[in-house]
Amino acid sequence: DFMHNNLDLPWVSTIALATVGVRLSMLPLVVAQARYNMRLAVMQPYLQILHQAFRMSKEDVTTKLFLLRRNLKITFNQFQFSPIRVILYPLINIPIFVTFIFGARRLVLSSPEFQTAGCYWFVNLQAPDPYMVLPAVGIVGTLVSLELGLRGRRALHPDSQPTFSVVDRLIHALQGLVLLTSPMIVQLPAGVFPYWIASSAFTIVQILMLRRPDIRKMLGIVPPLHLVPTGGSKQQANPGAASDKRLAEREARRVQRRQLRNEKDN
């Protein structure tokens, strides 16, 4: 109401601008999450070796799981890493998104003024889009933003398959949920989609901008040098360099040998 009354903006623009304002306020959390995720990028070669050791071990399943959990705990402690923090931003963002969807729905249904507050083919913001264009754009925007986020995570380690894929599975589940609920989404009032589309567009732009090396460097989204166990130079901390990969693999093989010795002792 404040933006609509004081800036004399139409309701569609008001909802979209309010969305951008909310997403901008969450940028510090996004940057902090991206910085933390760099720990996973640095740790990935070690997790890969532990995963291979688990598959190649001839011990019984109980012993293999025990050794895997113990070595994962050692590795997580070494890198000061917590799996919960990797999914912290999605866990916070999803309730916010759903809350705003229902809040926008409640807003547009609260007054008869919204029956003529729209534009173009969706003049009535209280009724569903008769051509389903807005729901389609919202759904596609959400799927694209999720896919970009997933590919961005995998791009951190293009030479290896991800072994810690909790976030990957969460993203796939969300994509499936969006598709499954699409029959209900198209029935939402048209006034909901200025928020939905603006939020998806902001997410896409945000992901693309955070992929730029200059922006990542400016925001401090770089490998944590003090956690790299192979030395600590900037060259060693670069997960894309060949020398880094060899160093990481040697260190990971050391972890594997320690695991095999533990198996023999048990």
C-alpha angles and dihedrals in degrees: 000000000000094000093041095049100038101037094037092228126156114254094251091057091042093055092046094049092047088053092053090049092053093047092049089054088057095053094096089057091048092051092046090051092049091051091051092048089061087074088063090050091053092044096048098094090053092050089049092056092046089052091051091047090052092052095045097045115110094205122111118275095256093054092044092052092047092052092044092051092047094049092044089053091051091048093046091050091048091054094036087237131159120190090210092063091056090065095035096102095048089047090053097039098051096059090045091052094048092045092053092047091056091040092054090047091051090047097052092045093050099078138030088229089081091064088079100023097096132082142224110005096344101062092144107066091186094062127069117262104273092213096039090229095130094049090047092051091046094049094046091046091052093048092047093049091049092048092048089051091050094048090047090057092048091047089066087073110021093164098059139048113248113256098183102057105156091119091044091055090046091053092049090049091052091049090052091046092053091052094045093051095045093105088059094041093059089057094059118109114270089240090071094064101066085067095041096048094042091050093049092046091050090050092051093049090045093053093047093048093048089054091065110101093217093054093045090051092048091051093045095247094150135123111285101251095196091060098051105107095197097074114297109249120137091245091054091049093055105103092200098058120100093223090053091053092053092048091048092048092051091051091046091051088054088056090049092052089050089052092050091050089052089052091053092047090053 
